[in-house]
């Protein structure tokens, strides 16, 4: 009798462990952004996460563990405990050839670095990626030029660039005291590292980052960081002086060195714009009525773009920045356009491959920011369902995925 009781207990325990936790990412989710942090937490604990592309907004399926359940409750994340039979039903639905869904297994927590000047003298709390990583409770390491040039990138899988100026012009905005302080710090760093100028140091950093990507890294760049990264690469070895541009400078640019853009023209140094890559964006009066659309891809064939566009909304409010949007006419044919405002000829979100690595460019400064309020830090607790911030977090988990290279 005792033997059968033990066997019965084992069977009950096994049945319990066969349950799974479904993290819905549709309208039933209480906090879409923190759900990504839960996925990271699970991966960090050594457990796999299945990302169900296009199933209920791109839901996560996690093996049942008490600690995961506790984290869901603590973080205020909506979850469903489902049986093995329900899991099989979901997987069968996803596997149907007539359904635009797929499953991507996430296996390891990505090692995340953020290229930022943030230190005891320079605050960078307006960086959208830093904001959302902090909110989602995903750990990261701050790196800047000195660490990049010391090849510390090899310790990481994923790197973010935000409102950076790789042309060395300090963002063409020197009216803020913080910008002046940052410029002086960069000039001191460049001199200490043996560079003749900040421009030369930034180019060296850009080349290191490009090499990191080509070797298998994941690069995610936003706003002016994306635009000036390509400009700096194209201007390498041309002798172009960004502070004293002449009429024939554009003809000397080498577009073969860039990741995303070609045939662009530089703007004179007195302009706030760096080039005509910047297609601007909605002004204060258009902000509430201007949107961009995410493309729908085949989840079974175009796996990477499908992963990067997972969302509970396909129409997303536009937002501004120093580089508010990308000129659609200047994008290389090799790049995938993931999101755009087609009527305005503005691309907002694009992806490409370089060697063994991947890059994503996302225009604008803060997906929930308001024009004229750039100095105020966004409180993401007020925007837990932000579809614009979800796109950032898709990229954060991207390196964890086991991918097949497929394209229609």
Secondary structure, DSSP 8 states (H G I E B T S, - for coil): -HHHHHHHHHHHHHHHHT-EEEE--STT-S-HHHHHHHHHHHHHTT--EEEEETSTTTEEEEE--HHHHHHHHHHT---EEE-HHHHHHHHHHHH-TTS--EEEEE-S---EEEE---SSS---TT-HHHHHHHHHT---EEE-HHHHHTTGGGG-SEEEE-S--TTSSGGG---SHHHHHHHHHHHHHHHHTT-SSHHHHHHHHHHHHHHHHHTT-EEEEEHHHHHHHHHHHHHTTS---TTS--TTSGGG--GGG-SSB-S--B--TTSS-SBTTB-----TTTTTT-EEEE----TTT-HHHHHHT--S-SEEE----TT--EEGGGB-TTSEEEEEEGGGTEEEEEEEEETTEEEEEE-SS-TT--TT-TTS---GGG-TT-HHHHHHHHHHHHTTB-------
